[in-house]
Amino acid sequence: MLFINPAQEKFGGFLSRYVPVGIPVAIGCLSAYLTKHGIKCRVVDEELIELTPSVLRELVAGLDRPYIFGLSCLTAHVVRAYQLAAMIKAEFPDSIIVAGGLHPTACPDEALQTGHIDYVVRGEGEEVMLQLHRSLRGGADPTRLKGVSFTRDGRIVHNPEAPLIPELDDIPMFPYELFDNPKYDMAFITSSRGCPYKCTYCSQRMLTGTTYRYKSAGRIVQELDVLVNRYGQKQIVFYDDNFCFKAKRVSEVCSAIIDAGLHKKCTFSVQTRADNFPPDMVPILAAAGFTHAGFGMETGVNRLAQLIGKGETVEQHLEAVDLGKRHGFDVSLFMIFGLPTETAEERATSFRVVQGAKVQASKYNNLIPYPGTPIFTDLQKSDRIHIAPGWSNFNSTLSVTRSIFDRTPLPYVPETTSEFELKRDIIKYNMKTYVTPRAVTAILLGKKGPGWYQLPERWFLTPRELYHVARIGVNVVVNMAVAFLPLRITEPIMNWLNPAMRARPRIEGYDASAFSASQWDKDSAKQKTVVLKAAQEERKATGRVNIALPVVQDGTSKAEDRVGV
């Protein structure tokens, strides 16, 4: 089986030369799980290699036919995934293509309607993909599996959801050896899945509901030992949705790290919520070598935080920042601009709050209303949301990395601002953060940290590198020049250069109370929890989890369970 990570555009365009590539975690986990059960797998990441028909033929050499391809994709990469599916079917008409990941989970009909994708695996993919592969190779009926969507007799069918993986220790150790490439930033570990909170913009909840599962402390130390002692990593990031959710688990992990002596060889970074960062936990983290904490503050305005279901206040974030700094932590804050009803004054307030906190790093991205989230459903009712062909504008880095003159529309612009004003603010406040003597020095010296860029050694002696660095510098200077000029001067010019911006002007006197925010479906989250608990009990009793649909007397699956939405 060949797993593919599609990449429509390498991160930052020409900036990709200097940005370490994140390892595609999803296809790594899938490959490890299937390999554990005796299935031959290969992985390919388009961040490193562009797939062409000739490259595909080389990659599948030696695999069994019909070839089975797995495409894992986020919304920003889905257009490339569909292009690859078409290319694969043209090259290997008898191949079987399976799509999975956040976007196909939210939009399975869209994927199947391309005519090139045979199955969609919704939700967590490890066990479903294993059983689907076995069915396809063994002649069993692949349409009898939970968590699978497909087309049958011209109609789309969605089988019921499969349970989440009951025990994360059942997933093999991440196969770092498959991604041993100098371009990758290998220094990461995922020790848990899920987050029980209700942020309306977070697509992760589609997969996990309110559940929270984690690996054992012993297993975490095993993976850390590989990273530290085999691959020489010195700074490791925990990629968890919410690492600090359970204090007892954090204590166990920290004790295991200390017992293994890893805190003397490496430092660790964690991303968590401010309200899960209490005073009694922080010293434990510090003793185990944790030196950086990142918080998704999102906004410096409590009104907006409440609107998006954060369940945290600005004050709680500032207290967490202060607490972390007192214990020697570097702290980062991640912000979202362009929230519903947000004004330019509130963006300025958010920036002042972050600056006042004196954190190590901060980043300001535009809101991406991902499909499947409550905020996407809410904004679909508005003429202010714009979905470019192939969802190509659903990328939070576009406003930061591209020229201010780029015509790619933002996916959403609130009624309280104009499109150029929002784009300008995103660029302006990021420039104020990153174009500083401290940040530039860190880039030139190749120091690792949030927003990490790394120039090659002795780059200043290579004409090609000088050209690319100069190009980046020109882009930065031009963006700053336009972003920092008065809006009354630049906005008419930019609207003239890009007339499409006029479609989303600022609406004077807009009533913020006109926006009605919905929440996640409680019944759906409850059902995920119920199904997970049942799977955990089944695993304890039998050692496995059955994801096959029940069979009625005529030998077919229950029809009422398989009607598409």
C-alpha positions in Angstrom: 0.0 0.0 0.0 1.2 3.5 -0.8 0.3 6.4 1.5 0.5 9.9 0.1 0.6 13.3 1.7 -0.5 15.7 -1.0 0.9 19.2 -1.0 -0.7 21.8 -3.3 1.9 24.4 -2.5 5.0 23.9 -0.4 4.7 26.0 2.7 5.5 29.7 2.0 6.3 29.2 -1.7 10.0 30.1 -2.1 10.2 30.3 1.7 10.1 26.5 1.7 13.8 26.5 1.1 14.3 27.7 4.6 11.4 26.3 6.5 11.8 22.8 8.1 9.1 20.5 6.9 6.7 19.0 9.4 6.5 15.2 9.2 3.1 14.0 7.9 2.0 12.4 11.1 -1.2 10.8 9.8 0.4 8.7 7.0 3.2 7.7 9.4 0.8 6.4 12.0 -1.2 4.5 9.3 1.8 3.0 7.8 3.1 1.8 11.2 -0.2 0.3 12.1 -0.6 -1.7 8.9 3.0 -2.8 8.9 2.5 -4.1 12.4 -0.2 -6.4 11.0 1.9 -7.7 8.1 0.9 -5.3 5.3 3.7 -3.9 3.1 3.5 -0.1 3.1 5.3 2.8 1.5 4.9 6.6 2.2 5.6 9.6 0.0 5.4 13.2 1.0 4.9 15.8 -1.8 6.5 18.4 0.5 9.7 16.7 -0.6 9.0 15.1 -3.9 6.4 16.1 -6.6 4.5 13.1 -7.8 4.3 12.4 -11.5 3.2 9.3 -13.4 6.8 8.2 -13.8 7.5 8.7 -10.1 4.3 6.8 -9.2 5.4 3.9 -11.3 8.7 3.7 -9.4 7.0 3.9 -6.0 4.6 1.0 -6.6 7.2 -1.3 -8.1 7.0 -4.6 -6.2 3.6 -3.9 -4.6 0.7 -6.2 -5.2 -1.9 -5.3 -7.8 -4.4 -3.9 -7.8 -2.5 -1.1 -6.2 -4.1 0.5 -3.1 -3.4 4.2 -2.5 -4.2 6.1 0.6 -4.6 9.9 0.4 -4.6 11.8 3.7 -5.5 15.4 3.4 -6.4 18.6 5.1 -8.7 21.2 3.5 -5.8 23.2 2.2 -4.4 20.2 0.3 -7.6 18.6 -0.9 -7.5 20.1 -4.4 -4.1 18.4 -4.9 -5.4 15.2 -3.5 -8.2 15.1 -6.1 -5.6 15.9 -8.9 -3.5 13.0 -7.7 -6.5 10.7 -7.6 -7.3 11.5 -11.2 -3.6 11.0 -12.2 -3.5 7.6 -10.4 -6.7 6.4 -12.1 -5.4 7.4 -15.5 -2.1 5.6 -14.9 -3.5 2.5 -13.1 -7.2 2.2 -13.9 -7.6 -0.9 -11.7 -6.2 0.8 -8.7 -8.2 1.4 -5.5 -8.0 4.9 -4.0 -8.9 5.6 -0.4 -9.2 9.2 1.0 -9.0 10.1 4.7 -8.2 12.9 7.0 -10.1 15.9 8.3 -11.4 17.2 5.0 -12.8 13.9 3.6 -14.3 13.2 7.1 -16.2 16.5 6.9 -17.0 16.3 3.1 -17.1 12.6 2.1 -19.7 13.3 -0.6 -17.4 15.8 -2.3 -14.5 13.3 -2.4 -16.6 10.5 -3.8 -18.2 12.7 -6.4 -14.8 13.3 -8.0 -15.3 9.9 -9.6 -11.7 8.9 -8.8 -11.9 8.0 -5.1 -13.4 4.6 -4.3 -13.7 4.8 -0.5 -13.6 7.5 2.2 -12.4 6.5 5.7 -14.0 8.9 8.1 -12.5 9.7 11.5 -9.4 7.9 12.9 -8.1 5.7 10.2 -5.8 3.1 11.6 -8.2 0.2 12.4 -10.7 1.0 9.6 -7.9 1.2 7.0 -6.5 -2.1 8.3 -9.8 -3.9 8.0 -10.6 -2.2 4.6 -7.2 -3.4 3.2 -7.8 -6.9 4.4 -11.3 -7.0 2.8 -10.0 -5.7 -0.5 -7.1 -8.2 -0.6 -9.1 -11.1 0.9 -12.2 -10.9 -1.2 -14.5 -9.9 1.6 -17.1 -7.1 1.3 -15.4 -3.8 2.1 -18.7 -2.0 2.3 -19.6 -3.9 5.6 -17.2 -1.8 7.7 -18.0 1.0 10.0 -16.4 4.4 9.3 -16.4 3.8 5.5 -18.3 5.8 2.8 -18.6 4.7 -0.8 -20.8 4.8 -3.9 -23.2 1.9 -4.6 -25.5 1.8 -7.6 -25.2 5.5 -8.2 -25.8 6.7 -4.6 -23.5 7.6 -1.9 -23.6 5.4 1.2 -22.2 6.4 4.7 -21.8 3.5 7.1 -22.1 4.3 10.8 -19.0 5.8 12.6 -16.3 3.4 13.7 -15.2 3.6 17.3 -12.0 5.5 18.1 -8.9 3.5 18.9 -9.5 2.3 22.5 -5.9 2.2 23.6 -3.3 4.4 22.0 -0.5 2.0 23.0 -1.9 -0.3 20.4 -0.6 2.0 17.8 3.0 1.1 17.1 5.8 3.5 17.8 6.0 6.3 15.2 8.2 5.1 12.3 10.7 8.0 12.4 13.0 5.9 10.2 10.6 6.5 7.2 11.2 10.2 7.5 14.9 10.4 8.2 15.5 13.3 5.8 17.5 16.5 6.6 14.6 18.6 5.4 12.2 17.2 8.1 11.9 18.6 11.6 11.8 15.2 13.3 11.7 16.5 16.9 8.1 15.8 17.8 6.0 13.3 19.6 2.2 12.8 19.9 1.3 11.4 23.3 -2.4 11.9 23.4 -5.5 12.5 21.2 -8.5 14.5 21.8 -9.6 17.6 23.7 -12.9 17.8 25.6 -13.4 21.6 25.1 -15.9 23.4 22.8 -14.0 25.8 20.6 -16.3 26.3 17.6 -13.4 26.8 15.1 -11.5 23.6 15.9 -11.9 20.8 13.3 -10.2 18.2 15.5 -13.4 17.7 17.5 -15.0 16.2 14.4 -12.7 13.2 14.9 -12.6 12.8 18.7 -15.7 14.5 20.1 -15.0 15.2 23.8 -12.9 12.1 24.3 -9.4 12.1 25.6 -7.0 9.2 25.3 -3.2 9.0 26.0 -0.2 6.7 25.7 1.3 5.2 28.8 4.3 7.0 30.4 6.6 4.0 29.6 5.6 4.1 25.9 6.2 7.9 25.7 9.7 7.5 27.1 10.5 4.7 24.6 9.7 7.1 21.7 11.6 10.0 23.3 14.6 7.7 23.8 14.6 7.0 20.1 14.5 10.6 19.2 17.1 11.6 21.7 19.6 8.7 21.5 19.2 7.5 18.0 18.4 10.7 16.1 20.2 13.2 18.4 17.3 15.5 18.9 17.8 18.3 21.5 14.4 20.1 21.5 11.3 18.0 21.2 7.7 19.3 20.7 4.7 17.5 22.1 2.1 17.7 19.3 -0.8 16.9 21.5 -4.1 18.7 21.2 -4.0 19.4 24.9 -1.0 17.9 26.7 -1.8 19.1 30.2 -5.5 18.1 30.4 -4.9 15.4 33.1 -2.6 16.5 35.9 -1.9 12.9 37.1 -0.8 11.8 33.6 1.5 14.8 33.3 3.1 13.9 36.6 3.6 10.3 35.5 5.2 11.4 32.2 7.5 13.9 33.9 8.6 11.3 36.4 9.3 8.8 33.7 11.3 11.3 31.7 13.4 12.1 34.8 13.9 8.5 35.7 15.2 7.8 32.2 17.6 10.8 32.5 16.2 12.3 29.3 15.7 15.7 30.9 19.5 16.0 31.0 19.9 15.5 27.3 16.9 17.3 25.8 14.3 20.1 26.4 10.6 19.8 25.6 7.9 22.1 24.4 4.2 21.7 25.1 1.0 23.1 23.7 -1.9 23.3 26.1 -4.8 25.4 27.4 -4.1 28.2 29.9 -6.7 26.8 32.4 -4.8 23.4 32.3 -1.6 25.0 33.4 -2.0 25.3 37.2 0.7 26.5 39.7 1.2 23.0 41.1 1.9 21.5 37.6 4.4 24.0 36.2 7.3 23.1 38.6 6.9 19.4 37.7 7.1 20.2 34.0 10.1 22.5 34.5 11.9 19.7 36.5 11.4 17.3 33.6 13.0 19.6 31.1 10.0 21.4 29.7 11.1 24.9 28.7 8.5 26.2 26.3 4.7 26.4 26.5 2.3 27.5 23.7 -1.2 28.7 24.3 -4.0 29.2 21.8 -5.2 32.5 23.2 -6.8 33.4 19.8 -8.0 36.9 20.9 -7.3 39.5 23.5 -11.0 40.4 23.7 -13.1 38.4 26.1 -16.3 39.1 24.1 -14.8 37.4 21.1 -13.4 34.5 23.2 -16.9 33.8 24.5 -18.3 34.0 21.0 -16.0 31.2 19.7 -16.6 29.0 22.7 -13.1 29.2 24.2 -14.2 28.8 27.8 -11.2 30.8 28.9 -10.6 34.5 29.6 -7.9 36.8 28.5 -6.9 37.1 32.2 -6.4 33.4 32.5 -4.0 33.4 29.6 -2.0 36.3 31.1 -1.8 34.5 34.4 -0.6 31.4 32.7 2.0 33.4 30.8 3.3 35.0 34.0 3.4 31.6 35.8 5.3 30.0 33.0 7.9 32.9 32.8 8.4 32.7 36.6 9.4 29.1 36.2 11.8 29.8 33.3 9.5 28.9 30.4 9.6 30.6 27.1 5.9 31.3 26.2 4.2 31.6 22.8 0.7 32.9 22.1 -1.2 32.0 18.9 -3.8 34.4 17.7 -6.7 34.4 15.2 -7.7 37.6 13.3 -11.0 37.9 11.4 -13.3 36.4 14.0 -17.0 37.1 13.5 -17.9 40.7 14.5 -14.3 41.5 15.2 -13.3 45.1 14.5 -9.9 46.7 13.7 -9.9 48.3 17.1 -10.2 44.8 18.7 -7.4 43.5 16.6 -5.3 46.4 17.9 -6.4 45.5 21.4 -5.3 41.9 20.9 -1.9 43.0 19.7 -1.4 45.3 22.7 -2.4 42.6 25.1 0.2 40.2 23.5 2.9 42.8 23.5 2.2 43.6 27.1 2.6 40.0 28.0 6.2 40.1 26.7 6.1 36.5 25.4 8.9 34.9 23.4 6.8 34.6 20.2 3.3 35.2 18.9 1.7 34.6 15.6 -1.4 36.1 14.0 -3.3 34.0 11.5 -6.6 34.7 9.7 -9.6 32.6 10.7 -10.1 29.5 8.6 -13.7 28.3 9.0 -13.0 24.6 8.4 -15.9 22.5 7.0 -17.6 20.4 9.7 -17.2 23.0 12.4 -20.0 25.1 13.9 -18.3 28.3 12.8 -18.3 27.1 9.2 -22.0 26.3 9.4 -22.7 29.8 10.9 -20.6 31.7 8.3 -22.1 29.7 5.3 -25.2 31.9 5.9 -23.2 35.0 5.2 -22.1 36.4 1.8 -18.8 37.2 3.5 -17.4 33.7 3.2 -15.6 32.8 -0.1 -14.5 29.3 -1.0 -12.0 29.4 -3.9 -11.8 26.5 -6.3 -10.5 23.5 -4.6 -10.6 25.2 -1.2 -7.2 26.7 -2.2 -7.6 29.8 0.0 -8.2 27.7 3.2 -4.6 28.1 4.3 -3.8 30.2 7.3 -0.3 31.0 6.1 -1.2 32.8 2.9 -1.6 36.3 4.3 1.7 36.0 6.1 3.9 34.4 3.5 2.7 35.9 0.3 2.9 39.4 -1.1 0.4 41.9 0.0 -0.6 42.3 -3.7 -1.5 38.6 -4.0 -5.1 38.3 -5.2 -6.0 35.1 -3.3 -9.2 36.0 -1.3 -9.4 35.4 2.4 -11.9 32.7 3.2 -13.9 34.9 5.5 -14.1 38.6 6.2 -16.3 39.9 9.0 -18.9 42.6 8.3 -17.0 44.9 10.7 -14.0 45.2 8.4 -13.0 45.3 4.8 -11.0 42.6 3.1 -7.9 44.7 2.6 -8.0 46.1 6.1 -8.1 42.6 7.5 -5.2 41.4 5.3 -3.3 44.5 6.1 -3.7 44.0 9.8 -2.5 40.4 9.7 0.6 41.4 7.8 1.3 44.5 9.9 1.0 42.8 13.3 3.1 39.8 12.2 5.7 42.1 10.8 5.8 44.0 14.1 6.4 40.6 15.8 8.9 38.9 13.5 10.8 41.8 11.8 12.7 42.7 14.9 16.5 42.5 15.7 15.9 39.5 18.0 13.9 37.5 15.5 16.1 38.3 12.5 19.2 37.3 14.5 17.6 34.0 15.4 16.9 33.3 11.7 20.4 34.2 10.6 21.9 32.0 13.3 19.5 29.2 12.7 18.1 29.0 16.2 15.1 26.7 16.7 11.9 28.2 18.0 8.4 29.1 17.1 8.2 30.3 13.5 11.5 28.6 13.0 13.5 29.4 9.8 16.9 27.9 9.1 19.3 29.3 6.6 22.0 26.9 5.2 25.5 27.1 6.6 27.6 29.8 4.9 24.5 30.8 2.8 26.0 34.3 2.3 28.7 32.7 0.1 26.3 31.1 -2.4 24.9 33.3 -5.2 21.7 31.2 -5.4 21.0 31.5 -1.7 21.8 35.2 -1.7 19.2 35.6 -4.5 16.5 33.8 -2.6 17.2 35.6 0.7 17.2 38.9 -1.2 13.9 38.0 -2.7 12.4 37.3 0.7 13.8 40.6 1.9 12.2 42.6 -0.9 8.9 40.9 -0.2 9.1 41.8 3.5 10.1 45.4 2.7 7.2 45.9 0.3 4.7 44.3 2.6 5.8 46.5 5.4 5.7 49.6 3.3 2.1 49.0 2.2 0.9 47.7 5.6 2.2 50.6 7.6 0.9 53.4 5.4 -2.4 55.0 6.4 -5.4 52.9 5.4 -7.1 55.8 3.8 -4.2 55.9 1.2 -3.6 52.3 0.6 -7.2 50.8 0.6 -8.4 52.7 -2.5 -5.3 51.7 -4.4 -5.6 48.1 -3.4 -9.3 47.9 -4.3 -8.4 49.4 -7.7 -5.6 46.8 -8.2 -7.9 44.0 -7.0 -11.5 44.9 -7.7 -12.8 41.6 -6.1 -11.9 43.1 -2.7 -14.8 45.5 -3.1 -17.3 42.6 -2.7 -16.6 42.5 1.0 -16.4 46.1 2.2 -16.7 47.3 5.8 -20.4 47.7 6.8 -20.8 50.8 8.8 -23.0 50.5 11.9 -23.1 46.7 11.8 -24.8 45.3 14.8 -22.6 42.6 16.4 -25.7 41.0 18.1 -26.9 40.1 14.6 -24.4 37.2 14.6 -25.7 34.1 16.2 -23.1 31.5 17.2 -24.0 27.9 17.3 -22.2 25.1 19.3 -21.1 21.6 18.7 -23.8 18.9 18.7 -23.9 17.5 22.2 -25.6 14.2 21.1 -22.9 13.5 18.5 -20.1 14.0 21.1 -22.0 11.8 23.6 -22.4 9.1 21.0 -18.6 9.1 20.3 -18.0 8.6 24.0 -20.5 5.8 24.4 -19.1 4.0 21.4 -15.5 4.4 22.6 -16.4 3.0 26.1 -18.0 0.0 24.5 -14.9 -0.6 22.3 -12.7 -0.3 25.4 -14.8 -3.0 27.1 -14.7 -5.2 24.0 -11.0 -4.9 23.8 -10.5 -5.9 27.4 -12.8 -8.9 26.9 -11.6 -10.2 23.5 -8.4 -8.4 22.7 -9.8 -6.8 19.6 -12.6 -4.4 18.4 -15.1 -5.5 15.8 -15.9 -2.8 13.3 -18.0 -4.9 11.0 -21.7 -4.0 10.5 -24.2 -6.4 12.0 -25.8 -8.8 9.5 -29.5 -9.4 9.2 -31.0 -12.8 8.3 -30.7 -12.4 4.6 -26.9 -12.0 5.0 -26.7 -8.3 4.2 -25.9 -5.3 6.4 -28.7 -3.4 8.0 -29.9 -1.1 5.3 -31.1 1.6 7.7 -27.6 1.9 9.0 -26.2 2.6 5.6 -28.3 5.3 4.1 -26.2 8.2 3.0 -26.8 11.8 4.3 
